[in-house]
Each structure stands twice: as structure tokens, then as C-alpha cells.
């Protein structure tokens, strides 16, 4: 969670400076890989890594409409993670998936 919080701060700074900051992106991606290997606990570790990596890619490089698609992907991997650890409250992630789909559809109509 501390890494995720740091990533959000760095992404905010990146947006304000309007720079690509590729080395910082690579650093965070490598850090996520190291954490996954260090704390590896099976499929759940892979799902958390995928969720974090897609989220990082999304906030770092994608435009808003593509961020919505990435949001759907992160929600799906997060849902599978929650199921893998038998956290049935994670089924609420379905609401987030639906929200992303509706948002994507709404803004797709507005951009045409």
C-alpha cells in the first residue's frame, strides 16, 4: 500500500510537470516485480501484481477513455484476487466493473 501511495504521488507530480518520466515508471514497475517475488504466495501474488501493473500503466500513460478500459481490467483481476483469497466481499468489485463500463459508454457517445 505504501508503494501504491508513492506511485500516486509521483503520478500527480508527473502530471503537473507534464513530463513522461520514463525512468520513474520503470523503477516502480521493477519495484512491483521485486515485491511480487519477495512476497510470492501463489496465484494471488500474480493477480495483485497484474492489478498493480495495469493500474500503474493506466495512470502513467493512458488517456481517460483508455483508462476506463484499464479500470475494467484492474477490476476484473482484483475480483479474481478477492475470490482467490475467499474474500466474498470482493464481489462488490462487480459494481466497479459496471461503473467503468457505463462511464466508457457515456464518454464514447460524447466524443463522437
VMD Tcl script that draws the C-alpha trace (Angstrom):
set ca {
  {0.00 0.00 0.00}
  {2.89 2.35 0.71}
  {4.26 1.72 -2.79}
  {0.82 2.39 -4.30}
  {0.53 5.63 -2.37}
  {4.02 6.69 -3.52}
  {3.10 5.85 -7.12}
  {0.04 8.10 -6.90}
  {2.12 10.98 -5.55}
  {4.72 10.51 -8.31}
  {1.98 10.34 -10.97}
  {0.49 13.57 -9.64}
  {3.89 15.29 -9.84}
  {4.39 13.87 -13.35}
  {1.05 15.33 -14.46}
  {1.86 18.75 -13.02}
  {5.29 18.83 -14.66}
  {3.83 17.43 -17.93}
  {6.80 15.09 -18.44}
  {6.93 11.42 -19.41}
  {9.30 10.47 -16.55}
  {10.01 7.05 -18.08}
  {12.83 6.10 -15.64}
  {10.47 6.59 -12.68}
  {7.84 4.40 -14.36}
  {10.45 1.68 -14.95}
  {11.61 1.99 -11.32}
  {8.07 1.48 -9.99}
  {7.44 -1.43 -12.35}
  {10.66 -3.14 -11.22}
  {9.71 -2.44 -7.61}
  {6.35 -4.16 -8.14}
  {8.13 -7.18 -9.65}
  {10.54 -7.36 -6.71}
  {7.67 -7.16 -4.22}
  {5.80 -9.92 -6.06}
  {8.83 -12.21 -5.99}
  {9.69 -11.36 -2.38}
  {6.16 -11.90 -1.06}
  {5.13 -14.62 -3.52}
  {2.13 -16.63 -2.31}
  {0.85 -18.28 -5.47}
  {-1.80 -17.08 -7.87}
  {-2.93 -14.33 -5.51}
  {0.51 -12.68 -5.78}
  {0.31 -12.77 -9.56}
  {-3.18 -11.26 -9.54}
  {-2.12 -8.44 -7.22}
  {0.92 -7.79 -9.44}
  {-1.26 -7.68 -12.57}
  {-3.72 -5.32 -10.91}
  {-0.92 -3.01 -9.77}
  {0.90 -3.11 -13.10}
  {-2.20 -2.34 -15.16}
  {-3.08 0.45 -12.75}
  {0.44 1.90 -12.98}
  {0.36 1.74 -16.78}
  {-3.04 3.37 -16.78}
  {-2.25 6.34 -14.55}
  {1.16 6.86 -16.12}
  {0.48 6.68 -19.87}
  {-3.16 6.33 -20.90}
  {-5.74 8.89 -21.94}
  {-9.04 8.99 -19.98}
  {-11.09 6.69 -22.24}
  {-8.34 4.06 -22.31}
  {-8.01 4.47 -18.53}
  {-11.61 3.32 -18.28}
  {-10.77 0.16 -20.22}
  {-7.74 -0.39 -17.98}
  {-10.02 0.20 -14.99}
  {-12.20 -2.65 -16.17}
  {-9.13 -4.89 -16.45}
  {-7.88 -3.96 -12.97}
  {-11.33 -4.55 -11.52}
  {-11.53 -7.98 -13.12}
  {-8.09 -9.02 -11.86}
  {-8.93 -7.58 -8.45}
  {-12.17 -9.57 -8.42}
  {-10.27 -12.77 -9.23}
  {-7.78 -11.92 -6.47}
  {-10.57 -11.43 -3.94}
  {-12.12 -14.75 -4.95}
  {-8.71 -16.49 -4.75}
  {-8.36 -15.46 -1.11}
  {-12.03 -16.29 -0.44}
  {-12.99 -12.70 0.34}
  {-16.55 -12.74 -0.89}
  {-16.99 -9.05 -0.11}
  {-14.73 -8.63 -3.14}
  {-17.78 -9.42 -5.27}
  {-18.60 -5.73 -4.82}
  {-15.89 -5.22 -7.44}
  {-18.64 -6.11 -9.93}
  {-20.17 -2.70 -9.16}
  {-16.87 -1.03 -10.11}
  {-16.72 -3.03 -13.35}
  {-20.26 -1.93 -14.22}
  {-19.39 1.67 -13.35}
  {-16.39 1.57 -15.69}
  {-18.49 0.08 -18.49}
  {-21.18 2.75 -18.07}
  {-18.59 5.53 -17.91}
  {-16.86 4.21 -21.03}
  {-20.18 4.06 -22.90}
  {-21.22 7.55 -21.75}
  {-17.99 9.23 -22.79}
  {-17.77 7.24 -26.00}
  {-21.08 8.82 -27.07}
  {-19.86 12.30 -26.07}
  {-16.61 12.04 -28.03}
  {-18.40 11.26 -31.32}
}
mol new
graphics top color blue
foreach p $ca { graphics top sphere $p radius 0.5 }
foreach p [lrange $ca 0 end-1] q [lrange $ca 1 end] { graphics top cylinder $p $q radius 0.2 }
display resetview
